[in-house]
Amino acid sequence: MYRDSVRLNASIQVRNAEHCRIYEITTAAGTTVREFVSPTGTVFGIAWEGHFVPEMRQLLGASFEPYSTAVRAQTSKYAGRRPLSVHSPTLVFESAGHMGWYYGRAYIPEIVPQGSMQQEIR
């Protein structure tokens, strides 16, 4: 959370939600990344919107390899640009947008806190 804000050279705001804490990181360029953190301190989801897609290797951590494998499998099936959606038991990743504005979310279904709804990760 704080490490990501430093790396992105961004400001950070923290707010409490019903079942988690949300760290909202905003870059000087206007891109916002929200990290959803369980009461035990585990990041279980992220969401972003703005002028660029943030560095996924940094934000996804250990989930980057399953994400990367799924992206390679999907992009080999089609050419061109279109929304990207990966749904597996270990990772849900959805990203879309157009040049100049991108948005998306990713979360690990098995560690979303009890009572939280995946629709809240946005």
A tleap script that builds the chain and sets N, CA, C and O, in Angstrom:
source leaprc.protein.ff14SB
mol = sequence {
  NMET TYR ARG ASP SER VAL ARG LEU ASN ALA
  SER ILE GLN VAL ARG ASN ALA GLU HIE CYS
  ARG ILE TYR GLU ILE THR THR ALA ALA GLY
  THR THR VAL ARG GLU PHE VAL SER PRO THR
  GLY THR VAL PHE GLY ILE ALA TRP GLU GLY
  HIE PHE VAL PRO GLU MET ARG GLN LEU LEU
  GLY ALA SER PHE GLU PRO TYR SER THR ALA
  VAL ARG ALA GLN THR SER LYS TYR ALA GLY
  ARG ARG PRO LEU SER VAL HIE SER PRO THR
  LEU VAL PHE GLU SER ALA GLY HIE MET GLY
  TRP TYR TYR GLY ARG ALA TYR ILE PRO GLU
  ILE VAL PRO GLN GLY SER MET GLN GLN GLU
  ILE CARG
}
set mol.1.N position { 0.810 -1.169 0.000 }
set mol.1.CA position { 0.000 0.000 0.000 }
set mol.1.C position { 0.867 1.250 0.000 }
set mol.1.O position { 0.928 1.972 -0.995 }
set mol.2.N position { 1.533 1.502 1.116 }
set mol.2.CA position { 2.371 2.695 1.161 }
set mol.2.C position { 3.556 2.557 0.214 }
set mol.2.O position { 3.978 3.532 -0.408 }
set mol.3.N position { 4.082 1.361 0.109 }
set mol.3.CA position { 5.195 1.107 -0.806 }
set mol.3.C position { 4.757 1.374 -2.246 }
set mol.3.O position { 5.521 1.924 -3.039 }
set mol.4.N position { 3.522 0.984 -2.582 }
set mol.4.CA position { 3.007 1.241 -3.934 }
set mol.4.C position { 2.852 2.732 -4.184 }
set mol.4.O position { 3.136 3.203 -5.285 }
set mol.5.N position { 2.409 3.481 -3.184 }
set mol.5.CA position { 2.239 4.921 -3.375 }
set mol.5.C position { 3.589 5.596 -3.594 }
set mol.5.O position { 3.693 6.520 -4.400 }
set mol.6.N position { 4.613 5.148 -2.892 }
set mol.6.CA position { 5.950 5.701 -3.082 }
set mol.6.C position { 6.456 5.365 -4.481 }
set mol.6.O position { 6.984 6.225 -5.186 }
set mol.7.N position { 6.288 4.118 -4.866 }
set mol.7.CA position { 6.770 3.691 -6.187 }
set mol.7.C position { 6.049 4.421 -7.327 }
set mol.7.O position { 6.656 4.720 -8.355 }
set mol.8.N position { 4.759 4.706 -7.142 }
set mol.8.CA position { 3.987 5.429 -8.151 }
set mol.8.C position { 4.136 6.943 -8.017 }
set mol.8.O position { 3.580 7.697 -8.815 }
set mol.9.N position { 4.885 7.386 -7.007 }
set mol.9.CA position { 5.046 8.810 -6.729 }
set mol.9.C position { 3.672 9.463 -6.613 }
set mol.9.O position { 3.356 10.408 -7.335 }
set mol.10.N position { 2.878 8.953 -5.711 }
set mol.10.CA position { 1.472 9.328 -5.625 }
set mol.10.C position { 1.065 9.647 -4.188 }
set mol.10.O position { 1.766 9.323 -3.230 }
set mol.11.N position { -0.088 10.290 -4.078 }
set mol.11.CA position { -0.664 10.537 -2.755 }
set mol.11.C position { -1.543 9.357 -2.374 }
set mol.11.O position { -1.959 8.583 -3.237 }
set mol.12.N position { -1.826 9.217 -1.082 }
set mol.12.CA position { -2.629 8.088 -0.636 }
set mol.12.C position { -3.661 8.564 0.387 }
set mol.12.O position { -3.373 9.401 1.243 }
set mol.13.N position { -4.850 8.017 0.279 }
set mol.13.CA position { -5.913 8.251 1.249 }
set mol.13.C position { -6.413 6.883 1.706 }
set mol.13.O position { -6.473 5.939 0.918 }
set mol.14.N position { -6.765 6.789 2.966 }
set mol.14.CA position { -7.248 5.525 3.520 }
set mol.14.C position { -8.661 5.739 4.029 }
set mol.14.O position { -8.950 6.729 4.700 }
set mol.15.N position { -9.544 4.793 3.700 }
set mol.15.CA position { -10.898 4.856 4.244 }
set mol.15.C position { -11.331 3.454 4.643 }
set mol.15.O position { -10.887 2.454 4.078 }
set mol.16.N position { -12.192 3.418 5.611 }
set mol.16.CA position { -12.703 2.149 6.104 }
set mol.16.C position { -14.018 1.820 5.428 }
set mol.16.O position { -14.902 2.671 5.328 }
set mol.17.N position { -14.147 0.606 4.968 }
set mol.17.CA position { -15.408 0.092 4.432 }
set mol.17.C position { -15.916 -0.932 5.450 }
set mol.17.O position { -15.271 -1.184 6.467 }
set mol.18.N position { -17.056 -1.504 5.167 }
set mol.18.CA position { -17.670 -2.415 6.141 }
set mol.18.C position { -16.792 -3.620 6.476 }
set mol.18.O position { -16.684 -3.997 7.642 }
set mol.19.N position { -16.162 -4.231 5.463 }
set mol.19.CA position { -15.400 -5.461 5.691 }
set mol.19.C position { -13.928 -5.348 5.329 }
set mol.19.O position { -13.209 -6.347 5.313 }
set mol.20.N position { -13.481 -4.134 5.039 }
set mol.20.CA position { -12.084 -3.969 4.646 }
set mol.20.C position { -11.670 -2.512 4.795 }
set mol.20.O position { -12.468 -1.646 5.155 }
set mol.21.N position { -10.411 -2.275 4.507 }
set mol.21.CA position { -9.861 -0.933 4.443 }
set mol.21.C position { -9.473 -0.698 2.978 }
set mol.21.O position { -8.968 -1.606 2.317 }
set mol.22.N position { -9.708 0.510 2.477 }
set mol.22.CA position { -9.407 0.825 1.084 }
set mol.22.C position { -8.334 1.907 1.054 }
set mol.22.O position { -8.506 2.996 1.601 }
set mol.23.N position { -7.224 1.580 0.400 }
set mol.23.CA position { -6.135 2.530 0.209 }
set mol.23.C position { -6.261 3.069 -1.207 }
set mol.23.O position { -6.114 2.321 -2.174 }
set mol.24.N position { -6.530 4.354 -1.332 }
set mol.24.CA position { -6.701 4.968 -2.649 }
set mol.24.C position { -5.455 5.782 -2.970 }
set mol.24.O position { -5.137 6.762 -2.296 }
set mol.25.N position { -4.769 5.356 -4.002 }
set mol.25.CA position { -3.497 5.947 -4.410 }
set mol.25.C position { -3.741 6.715 -5.697 }
set mol.25.O position { -4.211 6.146 -6.682 }
set mol.26.N position { -3.420 8.022 -5.693 }
set mol.26.CA position { -3.650 8.853 -6.876 }
set mol.26.C position { -2.332 9.447 -7.341 }
set mol.26.O position { -1.626 10.106 -6.577 }
set mol.27.N position { -2.009 9.201 -8.616 }
set mol.27.CA position { -0.765 9.728 -9.183 }
set mol.27.C position { -0.961 11.176 -9.613 }
set mol.27.O position { -2.091 11.649 -9.739 }
set mol.28.N position { 0.140 11.868 -9.834 }
set mol.28.CA position { 0.080 13.248 -10.313 }
set mol.28.C position { -0.593 13.330 -11.682 }
set mol.28.O position { -1.170 14.360 -12.032 }
set mol.29.N position { -0.517 12.234 -12.463 }
set mol.29.CA position { -1.134 12.205 -13.789 }
set mol.29.C position { -2.630 11.916 -13.728 }
set mol.29.O position { -3.310 11.935 -14.755 }
set mol.30.N position { -3.149 11.645 -12.520 }
set mol.30.CA position { -4.586 11.438 -12.370 }
set mol.30.C position { -5.061 9.998 -12.382 }
set mol.30.O position { -6.267 9.756 -12.349 }
set mol.31.N position { -4.154 9.037 -12.430 }
set mol.31.CA position { -4.567 7.636 -12.365 }
set mol.31.C position { -4.766 7.262 -10.894 }
set mol.31.O position { -3.947 7.600 -10.039 }
set mol.32.N position { -5.857 6.565 -10.619 }
set mol.32.CA position { -6.180 6.146 -9.258 }
set mol.32.C position { -6.135 4.634 -9.160 }
set mol.32.O position { -6.701 3.930 -9.997 }
set mol.33.N position { -5.458 4.138 -8.134 }
set mol.33.CA position { -5.402 2.707 -7.828 }
set mol.33.C position { -5.983 2.548 -6.425 }
set mol.33.O position { -5.570 3.233 -5.490 }
set mol.34.N position { -6.936 1.644 -6.292 }
set mol.34.CA position { -7.501 1.324 -4.989 }
set mol.34.C position { -7.071 -0.087 -4.604 }
set mol.34.O position { -7.231 -1.028 -5.381 }
set mol.35.N position { -6.527 -0.225 -3.404 }
set mol.35.CA position { -6.138 -1.525 -2.884 }
set mol.35.C position { -7.081 -1.864 -1.736 }
set mol.35.O position { -7.245 -1.078 -0.803 }
set mol.36.N position { -7.697 -3.035 -1.812 }
set mol.36.CA position { -8.665 -3.491 -0.821 }
set mol.36.C position { -7.941 -4.450 0.125 }
set mol.36.O position { -7.398 -5.471 -0.296 }
set mol.37.N position { -7.946 -4.102 1.397 }
set mol.37.CA position { -7.144 -4.817 2.384 }
set mol.37.C position { -8.052 -5.408 3.461 }
set mol.37.O position { -8.883 -4.709 4.040 }
set mol.38.N position { -7.884 -6.694 3.717 }
set mol.38.CA position { -8.690 -7.402 4.723 }
set mol.38.C position { -8.320 -6.921 6.122 }
set mol.38.O position { -7.292 -6.267 6.301 }
set mol.39.N position { -9.149 -7.239 7.113 }
set mol.39.CA position { -8.820 -6.887 8.496 }
set mol.39.C position { -7.497 -7.494 8.981 }
set mol.39.O position { -6.894 -6.984 9.925 }
set mol.40.N position { -7.045 -8.579 8.341 }
set mol.40.CA position { -5.764 -9.192 8.714 }
set mol.40.C position { -4.575 -8.555 8.002 }
set mol.40.O position { -3.433 -8.951 8.235 }
set mol.41.N position { -4.830 -7.566 7.133 }
set mol.41.CA position { -3.752 -6.856 6.460 }
set mol.41.C position { -3.376 -7.408 5.091 }
set mol.41.O position { -2.362 -6.998 4.526 }
set mol.42.N position { -4.161 -8.320 4.549 }
set mol.42.CA position { -3.874 -8.923 3.249 }
set mol.42.C position { -4.606 -8.180 2.137 }
set mol.42.O position { -5.814 -7.957 2.219 }
set mol.43.N position { -3.867 -7.798 1.098 }
set mol.43.CA position { -4.499 -7.182 -0.066 }
set mol.43.C position { -5.200 -8.289 -0.841 }
set mol.43.O position { -4.554 -9.229 -1.305 }
set mol.44.N position { -6.517 -8.183 -0.984 }
set mol.44.CA position { -7.280 -9.209 -1.693 }
set mol.44.C position { -7.825 -8.718 -3.021 }
set mol.44.O position { -8.309 -9.515 -3.824 }
set mol.45.N position { -7.753 -7.405 -3.263 }
set mol.45.CA position { -8.254 -6.883 -4.521 }
set mol.45.C position { -7.665 -5.520 -4.835 }
set mol.45.O position { -7.227 -4.790 -3.946 }
set mol.46.N position { -7.666 -5.194 -6.125 }
set mol.46.CA position { -7.238 -3.871 -6.583 }
set mol.46.C position { -8.195 -3.416 -7.673 }
set mol.46.O position { -8.832 -4.231 -8.340 }
set mol.47.N position { -8.285 -2.120 -7.842 }
set mol.47.CA position { -9.059 -1.538 -8.940 }
set mol.47.C position { -8.305 -0.293 -9.397 }
set mol.47.O position { -7.587 0.322 -8.609 }
set mol.48.N position { -8.465 0.075 -10.649 }
set mol.48.CA position { -7.760 1.238 -11.173 }
set mol.48.C position { -8.596 1.916 -12.240 }
set mol.48.O position { -9.474 1.314 -12.859 }
set mol.49.N position { -8.289 3.199 -12.434 }
set mol.49.CA position { -8.873 3.969 -13.522 }
set mol.49.C position { -7.964 5.162 -13.779 }
set mol.49.O position { -7.412 5.752 -12.850 }
set mol.50.N position { -7.820 5.501 -15.034 }
set mol.50.CA position { -6.998 6.655 -15.347 }
set mol.50.C position { -6.338 6.577 -16.697 }
set mol.50.O position { -6.718 5.783 -17.557 }
set mol.51.N position { -5.334 7.422 -16.865 }
set mol.51.CA position { -4.683 7.601 -18.161 }
set mol.51.C position { -3.737 6.468 -18.539 }
set mol.51.O position { -3.357 6.351 -19.704 }
set mol.52.N position { -3.358 5.647 -17.595 }
set mol.52.CA position { -2.495 4.508 -17.908 }
set mol.52.C position { -2.863 3.320 -17.036 }
set mol.52.O position { -3.447 3.476 -15.964 }
set mol.53.N position { -2.516 2.140 -17.509 }
set mol.53.CA position { -2.706 0.921 -16.718 }
set mol.53.C position { -1.491 0.806 -15.804 }
set mol.53.O position { -0.359 0.833 -16.287 }
set mol.54.N position { -1.698 0.679 -14.517 }
set mol.54.CA position { -0.549 0.590 -13.607 }
set mol.54.C position { 0.258 -0.688 -13.830 }
set mol.54.O position { -0.194 -1.620 -14.496 }
set mol.55.N position { 1.439 -0.711 -13.270 }
set mol.55.CA position { 2.344 -1.854 -13.396 }
set mol.55.C position { 1.753 -3.051 -12.662 }
set mol.55.O position { 1.725 -3.085 -11.432 }
set mol.56.N position { 1.286 -4.026 -13.421 }
set mol.56.CA position { 0.609 -5.190 -12.831 }
set mol.56.C position { 1.552 -6.083 -12.041 }
set mol.56.O position { 1.136 -6.672 -11.043 }
set mol.57.N position { 2.796 -6.202 -12.451 }
set mol.57.CA position { 3.743 -7.051 -11.705 }
set mol.57.C position { 3.843 -6.554 -10.262 }
set mol.57.O position { 3.843 -7.353 -9.326 }
set mol.58.N position { 3.927 -5.257 -10.089 }
set mol.58.CA position { 4.024 -4.669 -8.761 }
set mol.58.C position { 2.735 -4.869 -7.969 }
set mol.58.O position { 2.783 -5.265 -6.805 }
set mol.59.N position { 1.589 -4.604 -8.583 }
set mol.59.CA position { 0.326 -4.648 -7.855 }
set mol.59.C position { -0.192 -6.060 -7.602 }
set mol.59.O position { -0.800 -6.313 -6.562 }
set mol.60.N position { 0.036 -6.976 -8.523 }
set mol.60.CA position { -0.482 -8.332 -8.359 }
set mol.60.C position { 0.417 -9.226 -7.520 }
set mol.60.O position { -0.045 -10.234 -6.985 }
set mol.61.N position { 1.673 -8.881 -7.400 }
set mol.61.CA position { 2.589 -9.680 -6.580 }
set mol.61.C position { 2.621 -11.132 -7.011 }
set mol.61.O position { 2.905 -11.436 -8.170 }
set mol.62.N position { 2.327 -12.035 -6.076 }
set mol.62.CA position { 2.376 -13.478 -6.351 }
set mol.62.C position { 1.341 -13.914 -7.382 }
set mol.62.O position { 1.485 -14.978 -7.984 }
set mol.63.N position { 0.304 -13.113 -7.596 }
set mol.63.CA position { -0.727 -13.456 -8.592 }
set mol.63.C position { -0.334 -13.037 -10.006 }
set mol.63.O position { -1.092 -13.262 -10.950 }
set mol.64.N position { 0.842 -12.432 -10.161 }
set mol.64.CA position { 1.238 -11.966 -11.491 }
set mol.64.C position { 1.431 -13.112 -12.477 }
set mol.64.O position { 1.026 -12.996 -13.633 }
set mol.65.N position { 2.035 -14.204 -12.052 }
set mol.65.CA position { 2.286 -15.318 -12.984 }
set mol.65.C position { 0.993 -15.933 -13.520 }
set mol.65.O position { 0.890 -16.128 -14.731 }
set mol.66.N position { -0.002 -16.251 -12.679 }
set mol.66.CA position { -1.264 -16.758 -13.239 }
set mol.66.C position { -1.926 -15.746 -14.179 }
set mol.66.O position { -2.502 -16.123 -15.200 }
set mol.67.N position { -1.841 -14.466 -13.830 }
set mol.67.CA position { -2.369 -13.401 -14.690 }
set mol.67.C position { -1.646 -13.391 -16.034 }
set mol.67.O position { -2.282 -13.364 -17.088 }
set mol.68.N position { -0.337 -13.412 -15.990 }
set mol.68.CA position { 0.478 -13.357 -17.203 }
set mol.68.C position { 0.197 -14.556 -18.112 }
set mol.68.O position { 0.078 -14.399 -19.327 }
set mol.69.N position { 0.093 -15.732 -17.534 }
set mol.69.CA position { -0.199 -16.948 -18.305 }
set mol.69.C position { -1.570 -16.847 -18.965 }
set mol.69.O position { -1.721 -17.188 -20.138 }
set mol.70.N position { -2.558 -16.384 -18.227 }
set mol.70.CA position { -3.912 -16.254 -18.770 }
set mol.70.C position { -3.977 -15.198 -19.871 }
set mol.70.O position { -4.686 -15.379 -20.861 }
set mol.71.N position { -3.253 -14.114 -19.710 }
set mol.71.CA position { -3.227 -13.063 -20.735 }
set mol.71.C position { -2.604 -13.592 -22.013 }
set mol.71.O position { -3.133 -13.360 -23.100 }
set mol.72.N position { -1.484 -14.300 -21.899 }
set mol.72.CA position { -0.842 -14.865 -23.099 }
set mol.72.C position { -1.792 -15.823 -23.812 }
set mol.72.O position { -1.861 -15.820 -25.041 }
set mol.73.N position { -2.519 -16.638 -23.062 }
set mol.73.CA position { -3.457 -17.594 -23.669 }
set mol.73.C position { -4.581 -16.860 -24.391 }
set mol.73.O position { -4.986 -17.265 -25.481 }
set mol.74.N position { -5.086 -15.789 -23.796 }
set mol.74.CA position { -6.186 -15.050 -24.431 }
set mol.74.C position { -5.728 -14.273 -25.652 }
set mol.74.O position { -6.406 -14.273 -26.679 }
set mol.75.N position { -4.584 -13.610 -25.551 }
set mol.75.CA position { -4.150 -12.779 -26.667 }
set mol.75.C position { -3.695 -13.614 -27.860 }
set mol.75.O position { -3.657 -13.108 -28.981 }
set mol.76.N position { -3.356 -14.864 -27.645 }
set mol.76.CA position { -2.972 -15.708 -28.775 }
set mol.76.C position { -4.199 -16.121 -29.597 }
set mol.76.O position { -4.060 -16.559 -30.739 }
set mol.77.N position { -5.401 -15.981 -29.018 }
set mol.77.CA position { -6.629 -16.384 -29.699 }
set mol.77.C position { -7.214 -15.291 -30.597 }
set mol.77.O position { -8.029 -15.593 -31.469 }
set mol.78.N position { -6.823 -14.047 -30.408 }
set mol.78.CA position { -7.393 -12.972 -31.216 }
set mol.78.C position { -6.374 -11.868 -31.421 }
set mol.78.O position { -5.408 -11.747 -30.668 }
set mol.79.N position { -6.596 -11.083 -32.427 }
set mol.79.CA position { -5.744 -9.926 -32.704 }
set mol.79.C position { -6.551 -8.668 -32.411 }
set mol.79.O position { -7.779 -8.687 -32.485 }
set mol.80.N position { -5.883 -7.603 -32.088 }
set mol.80.CA position { -6.576 -6.349 -31.842 }
set mol.80.C position { -6.769 -6.080 -30.368 }
set mol.80.O position { -6.333 -6.836 -29.500 }
set mol.81.N position { -7.436 -4.979 -30.124 }
set mol.81.CA position { -7.656 -4.564 -28.740 }
set mol.81.C position { -9.111 -4.790 -28.361 }
set mol.81.O position { -10.027 -4.487 -29.125 }
set mol.82.N position { -9.299 -5.326 -27.175 }
set mol.82.CA position { -10.638 -5.498 -26.634 }
set mol.82.C position { -10.515 -5.747 -25.140 }
set mol.82.O position { -9.415 -5.998 -24.646 }
set mol.83.N position { -11.616 -5.683 -24.419 }
set mol.83.CA position { -11.522 -5.907 -22.971 }
set mol.83.C position { -10.892 -7.257 -22.652 }
set mol.83.O position { -11.047 -8.226 -23.395 }
set mol.84.N position { -10.191 -7.297 -21.551 }
set mol.84.CA position { -9.527 -8.525 -21.113 }
set mol.84.C position { -10.223 -9.026 -19.857 }
set mol.84.O position { -10.433 -8.267 -18.912 }
set mol.85.N position { -10.579 -10.298 -19.850 }
set mol.85.CA position { -11.270 -10.880 -18.706 }
set mol.85.C position { -10.675 -12.252 -18.411 }
set mol.85.O position { -10.657 -13.133 -19.271 }
set mol.86.N position { -10.193 -12.418 -17.194 }
set mol.86.CA position { -9.635 -13.686 -16.736 }
set mol.86.C position { -10.424 -14.084 -15.488 }
set mol.86.O position { -10.463 -13.342 -14.507 }
set mol.87.N position { -11.040 -15.239 -15.533 }
set mol.87.CA position { -11.797 -15.741 -14.377 }
set mol.87.C position { -11.310 -17.155 -14.085 }
set mol.87.O position { -11.532 -18.077 -14.871 }
set mol.88.N position { -10.648 -17.313 -12.950 }
set mol.88.CA position { -10.188 -18.632 -12.521 }
set mol.88.C position { -10.422 -18.730 -11.016 }
set mol.88.O position { -10.739 -17.727 -10.376 }
set mol.89.N position { -10.272 -19.909 -10.450 }
set mol.89.CA position { -10.456 -20.033 -8.994 }
set mol.89.C position { -9.451 -19.210 -8.184 }
set mol.89.O position { -9.720 -18.848 -7.038 }
set mol.90.N position { -8.293 -18.918 -8.782 }
set mol.90.CA position { -7.256 -18.205 -8.039 }
set mol.90.C position { -7.151 -16.720 -8.374 }
set mol.90.O position { -6.490 -15.979 -7.647 }
set mol.91.N position { -7.789 -16.265 -9.462 }
set mol.91.CA position { -7.680 -14.861 -9.844 }
set mol.91.C position { -8.834 -14.455 -10.762 }
set mol.91.O position { -9.187 -15.168 -11.701 }
set mol.92.N position { -9.406 -13.295 -10.464 }
set mol.92.CA position { -10.352 -12.649 -11.373 }
set mol.92.C position { -9.705 -11.337 -11.780 }
set mol.92.O position { -9.316 -10.538 -10.929 }
set mol.93.N position { -9.588 -11.113 -13.099 }
set mol.93.CA position { -8.969 -9.910 -13.632 }
set mol.93.C position { -9.839 -9.409 -14.772 }
set mol.93.O position { -10.158 -10.162 -15.693 }
set mol.94.N position { -10.223 -8.139 -14.713 }
set mol.94.CA position { -11.035 -7.530 -15.764 }
set mol.94.C position { -10.455 -6.156 -16.068 }
set mol.94.O position { -10.238 -5.350 -15.164 }
set mol.95.N position { -10.206 -5.899 -17.339 }
set mol.95.CA position { -9.626 -4.620 -17.738 }
set mol.95.C position { -10.212 -4.189 -19.073 }
set mol.95.O position { -10.439 -5.011 -19.961 }
set mol.96.N position { -10.450 -2.900 -19.201 }
set mol.96.CA position { -10.996 -2.360 -20.449 }
set mol.96.C position { -10.577 -0.893 -20.557 }
set mol.96.O position { -9.852 -0.376 -19.707 }
set mol.97.N position { -11.035 -0.251 -21.594 }
set mol.97.CA position { -10.752 1.163 -21.776 }
set mol.97.C position { -10.414 1.472 -23.218 }
set mol.97.O position { -10.624 0.662 -24.121 }
set mol.98.N position { -9.892 2.647 -23.405 }
set mol.98.CA position { -9.469 3.109 -24.730 }
set mol.98.C position { -8.276 4.033 -24.534 }
set mol.98.O position { -7.961 4.407 -23.405 }
set mol.99.N position { -7.620 4.397 -25.608 }
set mol.99.CA position { -6.427 5.219 -25.496 }
set mol.99.C position { -6.739 6.471 -24.665 }
set mol.99.O position { -7.626 7.255 -25.003 }
set mol.100.N position { -6.009 6.631 -23.605 }
set mol.100.CA position { -6.181 7.794 -22.751 }
set mol.100.C position { -7.025 7.554 -21.515 }
set mol.100.O position { -7.018 8.386 -20.607 }
set mol.101.N position { -7.763 6.433 -21.443 }
set mol.101.CA position { -8.543 6.141 -20.240 }
set mol.101.C position { -8.731 4.635 -20.095 }
set mol.101.O position { -9.313 3.983 -20.962 }
set mol.102.N position { -8.236 4.100 -19.000 }
set mol.102.CA position { -8.292 2.663 -18.751 }
set mol.102.C position { -8.886 2.415 -17.366 }
set mol.102.O position { -8.778 3.259 -16.476 }
set mol.103.N position { -9.498 1.277 -17.197 }
set mol.103.CA position { -10.048 0.914 -15.897 }
set mol.103.C position { -10.063 -0.603 -15.777 }
set mol.103.O position { -10.027 -1.329 -16.771 }
set mol.104.N position { -10.117 -1.057 -14.534 }
set mol.104.CA position { -10.163 -2.497 -14.328 }
set mol.104.C position { -10.125 -2.844 -12.862 }
set mol.104.O position { -10.102 -1.982 -11.984 }
set mol.105.N position { -10.119 -4.146 -12.632 }
set mol.105.CA position { -10.048 -4.647 -11.275 }
set mol.105.C position { -9.469 -6.058 -11.290 }
set mol.105.O position { -9.493 -6.747 -12.309 }
set mol.106.N position { -8.958 -6.461 -10.157 }
set mol.106.CA position { -8.448 -7.818 -9.984 }
set mol.106.C position { -8.645 -8.190 -8.530 }
set mol.106.O position { -8.506 -7.353 -7.639 }
set mol.107.N position { -8.968 -9.448 -8.297 }
set mol.107.CA position { -9.079 -9.921 -6.924 }
set mol.107.C position { -8.861 -11.423 -6.868 }
set mol.107.O position { -8.953 -12.131 -7.871 }
set mol.108.N position { -8.571 -11.882 -5.664 }
set mol.108.CA position { -8.336 -13.302 -5.412 }
set mol.108.C position { -9.576 -13.831 -4.687 }
set mol.108.O position { -9.745 -13.571 -3.496 }
set mol.109.N position { -10.439 -14.561 -5.379 }
set mol.109.CA position { -11.725 -14.975 -4.803 }
set mol.109.C position { -11.615 -15.699 -3.463 }
set mol.109.O position { -12.440 -15.487 -2.574 }
set mol.110.N position { -10.613 -16.544 -3.315 }
set mol.110.CA position { -10.529 -17.360 -2.107 }
set mol.110.C position { -10.140 -16.581 -0.857 }
set mol.110.O position { -10.275 -17.100 0.251 }
set mol.111.N position { -9.655 -15.335 -1.007 }
set mol.111.CA position { -9.287 -14.581 0.198 }
set mol.111.C position { -10.117 -13.311 0.388 }
set mol.111.O position { -9.814 -12.506 1.268 }
set mol.112.N position { -11.161 -13.119 -0.427 }
set mol.112.CA position { -12.067 -11.993 -0.194 }
set mol.112.C position { -12.721 -12.225 1.164 }
set mol.112.O position { -13.271 -13.300 1.406 }
set mol.113.N position { -12.671 -11.227 2.059 }
set mol.113.CA position { -13.215 -11.427 3.406 }
set mol.113.C position { -14.691 -11.832 3.405 }
set mol.113.O position { -15.470 -11.396 2.557 }
set mol.114.N position { -15.047 -12.653 4.350 }
set mol.114.CA position { -16.431 -13.081 4.536 }
set mol.114.C position { -17.302 -11.832 4.686 }
set mol.114.O position { -16.973 -10.927 5.451 }
set mol.115.N position { -18.397 -11.792 3.961 }
set mol.115.CA position { -19.309 -10.657 4.012 }
set mol.115.C position { -19.061 -9.616 2.946 }
set mol.115.O position { -19.948 -8.818 2.643 }
set mol.116.N position { -17.859 -9.608 2.365 }
set mol.116.CA position { -17.564 -8.667 1.280 }
set mol.116.C position { -18.158 -9.202 -0.009 }
set mol.116.O position { -18.298 -10.413 -0.185 }
set mol.117.N position { -18.498 -8.313 -0.888 }
set mol.117.CA position { -18.997 -8.732 -2.189 }
set mol.117.C position { -17.994 -8.302 -3.250 }
set mol.117.O position { -17.461 -7.193 -3.211 }
set mol.118.N position { -17.748 -9.201 -4.198 }
set mol.118.CA position { -16.774 -8.891 -5.243 }
set mol.118.C position { -17.161 -7.654 -6.045 }
set mol.118.O position { -16.285 -6.976 -6.583 }
set mol.119.N position { -18.465 -7.342 -6.137 }
set mol.119.CA position { -18.910 -6.169 -6.882 }
set mol.119.C position { -18.400 -4.867 -6.246 }
set mol.119.O position { -18.331 -3.836 -6.915 }
set mol.120.N position { -18.048 -4.915 -4.968 }
set mol.120.CA position { -17.543 -3.737 -4.273 }
set mol.120.C position { -16.132 -3.369 -4.721 }
set mol.120.O position { -15.680 -2.247 -4.495 }
set mol.121.N position { -15.440 -4.304 -5.350 }
set mol.121.CA position { -14.068 -4.051 -5.796 }
set mol.121.C position { -14.142 -3.343 -7.138 }
set mol.121.O position { -14.226 -3.967 -8.196 }
set mol.122.N position { -14.108 -2.030 -7.058 }
set mol.122.CA position { -14.163 -1.198 -8.263 }
set mol.122.C position { -13.605 0.168 -7.981 }
set mol.122.O position { -13.565 1.015 -8.874 }
savepdb mol mol.pdb
quit
